[in-house]
């Protein structure tokens, strides 16, 4: 079921971003599409954009969030520093987790590269449920990130 939703999401995203060159607009609609299509599975869906040695809050769907995250801090900063997707089944068990919301229980963070291969942003998704994300989520969200790379 989840895989079917992701496949449809990728088709919609491809059409949605085709021809658009504004990164903020693309990130905003991508966050909205992901959040809408995944329903209650995703509590917070959004992007942090790399600026110097910090990630700065970008377009998102969900409750208010942290404005800035330093490189190497929390799940987002760690995924950025390592340039790898991180799946966290229980955020309370992640060393240095930044609790922007006490309702967040699990998280997945996916690096988004620009045309040169540099991590330009991270896609951050939180769930109210423990162990909400798995290899299927990582696979398809990495494909989402790949679709975004030419625009970022």
N, C-alpha and C positions, 0 to 999 in steps of 0.2 A: 504493500500500500504506500509506504513512505517513498519508495523508489519511484513509483508511478507519479507521485506528486512532484518529486524533484525533476523528473524528465519533462513534465509539462511546464514546470517553472523555467527550466533552461530554454525551452522553445519560446515561451513568452518573453523572457529576458532578452534573448537574441533580437527579437522583433522590436522590443521596447527601446533598446539602446542603439539600434542600427541608425547610423547617420548623425547621431548626437555627439558633439565634441566637448560639451561642458561637463567637467568632472563632477562638480557639486550636484548638478541636475541628475546625472546618471546615478550617483551614489544615493541620492534621495529617493528616486524611484525604485532602485534596487532594494533598499531597505524596506520600502513600503510593500513591494511585491513579495519579498521573503516573509515579512511579518504577516501579511494578509493570507498568503497561501498556506502557511504552516499553522495558522490559527493559534490555539491555546498552547501548542508545543513550545512556541517562542515567546518568552516573557519580555525580552528586550532584544532588539535587532538593530545594529547600526555599525557605523564606521568611526575609527579614530585615524586621523591623518598625521603622517610623520612631518614634524616641523622642528628642525634642529635635533636636539636630544630629547624631545618630548613627542608624545602622541597627543593631538588636540582633538577634542570632540568634533565629530562631523555629523552628517545627516543620520537620523535614527528614528525609530518607532518604539514607543514605550515610555516608562516613567523617566524623570530627570536622571541625569548621569554625571559622573565625574568629568570635569572640564579637561584636565591634563593628567597624563600618565608618563612618568619618566621611563626611559629605556631600561629594560631589565626588571621593572617593578610589576607585580601582579601578573595575571595571565596574559593580558594584552602586551605589556612591555616585554615579557619573556618571549612570547611568540615573535615579536618584532626583532628582538635581539638575536634570537636563534634562527630566524627566518624559517620557521616551521609551524605547521598546524598543531595546536595543542587542544586535546580533549580532556576536560576535567570532570570526572563523574560526581565529585563532591568538593565544592569550592572551599569548604572549611578545612579540607585536607591539603590544599595547595599552599605551600610556604609563601608568605608575603601577599596572599590574596587581598585585593583592594575591594572592600565591600561598599560599592556605590548604592546597593539596595540589599537590605537584609532578607528580601524575598527570593533572591537568586540562590539556587541550590547547585546547579551544574552549568557548565560553560564550554563553548568551543570558540577558538580564535584562529582565523585563517589570514595569513599574510596576502596582501594584494600588491603585485609588482607593477612598476611603470614599464614603459617601452624599453628602458635600458636594463631592466632586471633588478633594479633597486626596490626594496620594500617601501612603497609610497603610502600605504595605509594598512589597517587590519580590519577585517570583518569580525565583529564581536557579537555573539549570540548567547543569551542567558535563558535558562529555563527555571521554573519554580520547582521542577521535579528533579530528584537525584538521578544520575546516570541517564539523562535524556538524550545524550549524543553518542554516536558510535561510528564505526568505520564507514558506514553508508553516508552518514551526514558529512564526514570529512571528505569523502570522495566527491560528492556532488557540490559541496561548498567550495572546494578547490576548483572545480570546473566553473563555478560562478566567478571566482576570483580571476581565472584565466580570461573569461569573457570581458572583464572590466579592464584588464591591463592596457589595451590600446588607447583607452580614454583617460586613464589616470596620469 
